[in-house]
Amino acid sequence: MILFDWGTYNVLSKLGVAASLGMKLTEIPPRDLSRRRSDEYYESYREQARKAFTTVTAHAPYYNVVSTSKGIMESSWRGLIAGAERAVKAGAEIYNLHLGWRAFMDERDLENATAFLKKLTESLNEKAVVSVEVPYTPRMLGLWDEIRALRESVGEERVIVSVQLENAWMLETGAGDNGDFEEADRRADESFWWKILEKALELGGGFLSLRFSQVVAFVLGGRRVLKKRVPLGMGYPRLEPLARALARFLVEEVRGKRPEVRAHLIYTGPMETKYRDTVELFSTVMKETVKHLV
């Protein structure tokens, strides 16, 4: 029994590279879903992926789900639903998306997001699960309680959480608003990560859906903190305490108590180093995992 599936995002032409490196998961990247490709492209992706990978996921285009402009919001919804239809053609069983920035800063944001997810899941017709990413600042939609409410409204079997781990780190420490990554990193010990993994498992609907890349901060307009993804080993948060917590959690809480849960870890760092970094991420976690298995 494989403890977790692992991999990164791949276009069709790179599936052979990922498979040769031993990856068991592939993710269809947003650019493959934001523009129309031929049906043959998506069908070829499906056929090639099923030969080598246990899990196929897809990342939705980066459109905000909510807008004060009805026309813009409807256009975003159409684009996200079209992306989901293409993802299913390519064999994805999980369609992951960011809800994006809040528009109204009141209950209308969550109400519109709920309406969209109902429409999206209806269009998918149970062909794929929708995973919603936790954001890195409360100014974005998708806080833990909001994802819990979305699952209750739309269906717990249709909507799950997807935890971009550095986002959760920024959110929980406040670094997504104050930009103090060094202080946030000092706080991120094993117990910190364990609590995040518990939340991920609780809202996972039978999945433990995890993503990771290291980041650095920069400030836009002197006020808004944004993140920039960097190669593994060149940013925050540190990998080592996360790897230790994840290894023990996978063995004790998933394998030991809930073996039916499907865990996967997706590397989401820069394209230039993603294959090297994906292997390094897997290797680091497994070096810690073996300590709990033998």
HELIX and SHEET records of a PDB file:
HELIX    1   1 LEU A   12  LYS A   14  5                                   3    
HELIX    2   2 LEU A   15  SER A   20  1                                   6    
HELIX    3   3 ARG A   31  SER A   34  1                                   4    
HELIX    4   4 ASP A   39  ALA A   52  1                                  14    
HELIX    5   5 LYS A   70  LYS A   89  1                                  20    
HELIX    6   6 GLU A  107  LEU A  124  1                                  18    
HELIX    7   7 TRP A  144  VAL A  154  1                                  11    
HELIX    8   8 LEU A  165  THR A  173  1                                   9    
HELIX    9   9 ALA A  175  ASN A  178  1                                   4    
HELIX   10  10 PHE A  181  ARG A  187  1                                   7    
HELIX   11  11 GLU A  190  GLU A  202  1                                  13    
HELIX   12  12 LEU A  239  PHE A  249  1                                  11    
HELIX   13  13 LEU A  250  ARG A  255  3                                   6    
HELIX   14  14 MET A  271  THR A  273  5                                   3    
HELIX   15  15 LYS A  274  LEU A  293  1                                  20    
SHEET    1   A 9 ASP A   5  TYR A   9  0                                        
SHEET    2   A 9 LEU A  25  ILE A  28  1                                        
SHEET    3   A 9 THR A  55  HIS A  59  1                                        
SHEET    4   A 9 ILE A  94  LEU A  97  1                                        
SHEET    5   A 9 VAL A 129  GLU A 133  1                                        
SHEET    6   A 9 VAL A 159  GLN A 164  1                                        
SHEET    7   A 9 PHE A 207  PHE A 212  1                                        
SHEET    8   A 9 ARG A 262  TYR A 267  1                                        
SHEET    9   A 9 ASP A   5  TYR A   9  1                                        
SHEET    1   B 2 GLN A 214  LEU A 220  0                                        
SHEET    2   B 2 ARG A 224  VAL A 230 -1                                        
END                                                                             
